[in-house]
Amino acid sequence: MTATSPGTATSPGTANGPGTATGPGTATGPGARPPLPVVLAGARGHGRWHVENIRRLQERGVVRLVGICELDPLTEDEFGGELPEQSADFGALLDSTGARIAVICTPIPTHTDLALTAARRGVHLLLEKPPAPSYAEFRRMADGVAAAGVACQIGFQSLGSGAVPAIRELVAEGAVGRVVGVGGAGAWVRPEAYFRRAPWAGRRRLNGADVIDGALTNPLAHAVATALALGESTRAEDVAGIETELLHAHDIESDDTSCVRITTARGGSVTVAATLCAERADEPYVMVHGTRGRITFWYKQDRVLLQRADHGPEEMRFGRTDLLENLAAHLTDGTPLLVTPDETGAFMQVVEAIRKAPDPAPLPPGAWHRVPGEDRRVVPGIDGLVAAAADTLSLYSELGAPWALPTHHLPKEVSTR
């Protein structure tokens, strides 16, 4: 880790946000490789972020957007410019455009089939998180992609942060002593309209298919995946047991206020608490607890705070490698992928535990209230409970929340098949 100014750090190949990286795979001069043709499946909603990111990399000659797959075609006004080829038939679009990369940002239940459609054609993948709604679907996707021999990157952007390897290095050096656990906290605000944005929003199942769109599995999935990464427990076999507490204040099937504790095969504990009903929106973070200090990582900001015995606090900021750019670099010069399917196996064990748990329980009417004029629901005191869970590695019920239910346990032996 190289310090460039007080409280600032950089790592090779990272960038401080979109548009500033100049890593491998960039076409900049004579003889440079041509841009890789990309098809985007799902260009609305979060897909708009992918449109802008592809445009950024297109300006640098890394990729070229050659197709958009949407059931309802985009207009030029909606797209903001001249449109590439469009089709509702994903496979046909991949064939007609000669795409090398497919970016899949579609409803969760469609991920596996679309990924396999691309893989069968030798098209490499950036697949949005969560990669699948169940562990069985995840394995079908991951095994199919591996058998096809294509590269697949899972869209946990936080794992592209230079802070992740830097924190691992600090831990390995013993900066905070022996690690006793990792906590994660996400206190977000979402309006009631958030759960009406799509037919699958806030659902556990739709038309007989799993969706599992809960706070921990979708909007705050990065907190879970990042906590597991910092706990060195990313693969399916790294999970020994899972406990969940799943509740909701909104009139939905899935959870909007929940927590999970993962017992790892290493004997450690990873506890993540989340809510979409916060009193005030806050930056989500992950905290590594050691016997002689702790490391806090605000993963959306790439910001790290190191606090340890006999030292003053040290704040560091890091750059981030874009996952599509990393995939392009992998295809052009063999740069290792940052987030392979196998490295999200532990996260998918959490998704599976939530899928198998009893349906989330509604919070009693006295446990939440509407905010006048803001179209949202708040659970009083939840901000403090989320922070306390990350700080103490405790579940809501253990913190004395009067509305928390007894913990649901999975067997200590968690299947990885």
N, C-alpha and C positions, 0 to 999 in steps of 0.2 A: 504494500500500500504506500503510495507516494503522496506526501502532502505537498500541495501547491500554494496554499495560503492558510492562515490559521482557521481551523475548523473545516477545511475543504480537502477532499481527496478525490483522486481520479484513478481509474484502472484502465489497462490497455483495451482498446476496441470499444469503449463505451462513449456515450454522448449525453450531454445535459438536455435531453428532450428531443422530440422530433425535429428533423431538419439540420442537426448539427453533427451527425456521425459521418465519418468518411472511411468506413471499414472496408474489408474485403468484399468484392462483388460489385464495386462501383465502377461504372464505365466512364472514364474521364479523358481518354486520349486515343491516338491512332493505335489500332490493333486491339482496342478494348473489346471485351466480349459483348455481344448484343444483349439488350435487355431481355429478361425472361418473361414470356407471355403468361399473364395471370387472368383467371376467371374468378369472379366474386359471386358466390351464392349467398344472397341476402344482403341487399344494399340499403334497406331501411332500418330504422331503429339504431341499434348499436352498429349496424352495417355502415352507417354514414361515417363513422370513425375510420373504418377500413377504407372507404372510398378516399378520404382525405390522406390517409397514410400511403395508399398506393400512388396517389397523385404526387406526393412528396418524393417517393422513391423513383417514380417515373421521370420526374424532372432531373434526377441525378443519373438516369440511365441504368438503374438497377433492374427495374421491371417495366412491363407495359401492360396496361389493362386492355384485354382483348374481348372480354365478354362479361355480361351480368345475367345471372339467373334469378328471375323473380316471377312468381305466378301472375302478378299484375305488373306489366312493364312500366318502367320509369318514363317520365316525360323529360324533355331536355331542360325545362325550367326546374323540375325537381332535382335532376342530376347536377345542374349548374354548368352545362356545356354540352358539346357534341357527344352523343352516346356511342359506346361500342356496340357490337352485336348483342342482342338480347334474345333469350329464349326461356321458356318455362321447363324445357327438357334439358336437364343438367348434363346427361351423358352426351346427347347430340351436340350441345354447345361446346363441350370439351373436344369432341371430334372435329367440329367445323373450324374451331379457332386454333387448333394445335397447341393448346395450353400446356405449359410445363408445370404450373403451380395452380392449385385451387385453394381459395380462401373460403371456408365454410362458416357462415354466421347466420344460421337458420334456427328454427325452433329445436329445442333439445332432443325431442324424440326422433328427429330426422337425421341427426349427426351420423349415426353408424351407416345407414344405407347410402347416404351421399358420399361418405368417406370411401366406402368400398366401391362405389361407382367410379370414383376417380382412380382408386388404386388399381382396379382391373385394367385401366387404360394407361397405366404407368405414369399417372399425374401425381406429383408430390403435393403435400397437404400442409396448410395451416388451419387447424381445427379449433374453433372457439371452445372455451370452457363453459360449463362442464362438458367433458368429451362425450358422455353418454348418461342416460338416466338410470342405469343399473350396472352392476358389475358384469353381468352376463353380456349385456350389449357392449360394454367397454372391451371385454375380452374378444368378442366377435370382431369388433373394429380393429383392435391392436393386432390380433393374430392374422387377420386378413391383410392388413397393411404390411406386416412383416413378411408374409408369404409372397406378396406381390413385389417386394423389394423396393418399395418407394419410401421416401423420407416423410416423416410426419412430425410436425411441431404442434404442441398443444398450447392454446393461447393464454397462458398465465403470464401476462406481461411483467408482473412484479419479479418473476424469476429471471428476467433479463437484466435486473439491476446489478450494477457493480458492487452494491452493498452486500449482496448475498455471499459471494466468495470472500469478501473482506471480513464479514462477521465470522464466517467459518474459520478464517485464518486467526482472528483474535481468540476464538474459542480454543483452537488447537494450541495456541501459544500460552494458554492458561491465564488470559487477561482477567477473567472473572472467576477463576478457580474451577472447581468441578461443576458441570452443568447439572442442575437438579430438575429442570423442567422448562417448558416454553409455553408462554401464554399469548393469546391473541384477543384483540378487542375491536369491535366494529359497531359504532353507534351512529346510525344514519337516519335521515328523515326522508320519508317517501309519502307523497300525497295518495289519497285513496284512488285517484285516477291511474296511478302506477299499476295497480292490479287489474285495470280494465284495458291496458294498452294492447293486449293480444289475447286470443282465446285461451292460450296455455298459461298465461300469467297467474301466479298464485295457486296453481293446480298441482296436485300430486299425480293425478291421472286424467287423461282426456281420451274419450272414445275407446276406452279399454287399454290404452297404452300408458306406460309410466312417463311422467314428466319430471316430478320431484323438483319443482321450482321453489325452493325455500331460501331463507336468508343466508344459510351457511353453504348451500349448494350452488347458488347462482350469484346474487349481487355481492355477497361478501365471501365468495369462494376463495378469492385471493388470500384472505386472512388465514384460512385453513391450509391451503397449499404452501404458503410462505412459512407458516409456523412449522409444518412438517419438514420443509426443506432445511430450516435452521436447526431442527431437532435431528437432522441426519436420518430421517425416516420417511423416505419418499416412495419406496417400492411396496407393493402389496404385502410381501412377506415381512415387512418391517412392522406390521400392525399385529398386536397380540390381543387387544380387546378394545371395545368402544362403549361409552355410556352417552346417552343423549337425553336432553330435556327440550321438548319441542312444543311451542305454544303460539297462539296468534290473537292479536287484538282486532284485526280486520276480519271482515266476513269472507274468508277465503278457506281453501282446503289445507294449504301448506303453512309452514311456520313463518312468522315475521319477527319472533322474539325467541331465541333458542341458544343452547350451548351444548358443547360436546367435549368429552375428555377421552383422549386416545392413549391407551397404554401401549408403549412400543416394545418391540422384541428386545431392544437394548435395556429395557427396564425403566425407561424414562416416561414422562407424562407430557402430553401436549393438550392444553385446554384452550378452547376458543369460544368466546361469547359474542353474540351479535343481536342487533335489533334494527328494525326499520321504523321504529316508533320512538325515537329518541326525543328528549326535550329540546336538545340543540344538536345540530349536525357536527360531528367531530371527525378528524382524520383517523382512519383505522391504523392500527399498529400491531406489531408482534414484538414480544419481549422475551429475551433469553435470560433465565435466572441462574446465577452461579453462586457458589458458596462465598465468593468474595466480591460480588458486584453483579451488575446486570447490563444488558445491551438492549436498547429500544430502537426499533426500526419502523419508521413511518413510511410504509412501502409505496404509497402513491407519490410521495415527495422525494424518495431516494435519500432520506435523511436518517442519520444514525446518532444516537446519544450513548456514549460509553460512561458508565458510572461504576467506580470500583474503589475498594478500600485504599486509603492513603494516597489518593489522587484526586485532583479536581475533575469535574465533568468535562468530557471532550466531545464536541459535536463535529460530525463529518457529513459531507454531502458527496454523492456519487453520480456518475453518469449511468446511462441505461442503453443496452443494445436492443434495438427493435427486433421482434421475433421474425417478422417477414424478411427483414434484411439479413438476419442470421440464417434463415432457411435458404435464401438466395446465395449467400456466401458458402453454405454447405454444398450446394449443388455446383458451384463454379470452382471452388478451390479446396473443398473438403473440410472447411471449418466445422468443428463439432456442433451438433445441435444442442440448444440450451434446455429444451423441455420435450423430451421424448415421451411417448405413451407410457413406457415402463416407469418413468420417473413421476408419473401421476397415479400409479397404482394404489398408493396409500390413500390419496385423496378419494379415489373411487371406492375404497373400502368404507370411507366415511359416508359417501353418497348411499352406498348399499345399506349401511346401518340405519340411516335416516329413512330409506325406502321401506325397510323391514319393521321399523318401529311402529307402534300404534299411531294412528292419525293424530296430528298435533291437536292439543286441547284448546278450546277457546278460553281466553282469560275472562274472569268474571267481570260483569259490567263495572263494578267499582274499582277495578284495577287499571282502567284506562279512561280517557276522555277525549272528546274532539276539541281541536283548537279553532276557535271562532274565526271564520274568514280565511282559513288556510287549508281546508279540505284534507286534513290529516288527523291521525289518531296518535296520542301520546300515552306512554305508560310511565306514570310518575315514579321517579327514582331509578329508572332503568339505566340511565347514563352511569350512575355510580356503581350499580351492580355489574355492568359490563366491565368497567375498569377494575373492580374488585376481583372479578373472576380471573382476569388476565394477571392480576398482581399476586393472587394467592393460589392460582391453579384449582379453584373451587367451582362447583356448579351452583346454579341459582338456589337450589334447595338447600345446599350447604351454607349459603350466605344468609339464609333466613327469609328469603322472599316468600311472603304469605301465600302467593298464588302458584308457587312452583310445585310440580308434581314429583312423586318419588322417581328416582332415576330408573331409566330403562337400561338393562344390561344386555350386551351380546356375549355369547360364550367367550371365554378367554382365548380359545383357539379359533381364530377367524379364518375361514376358508379363503384360499387364494387361487382356487381352480375355477 
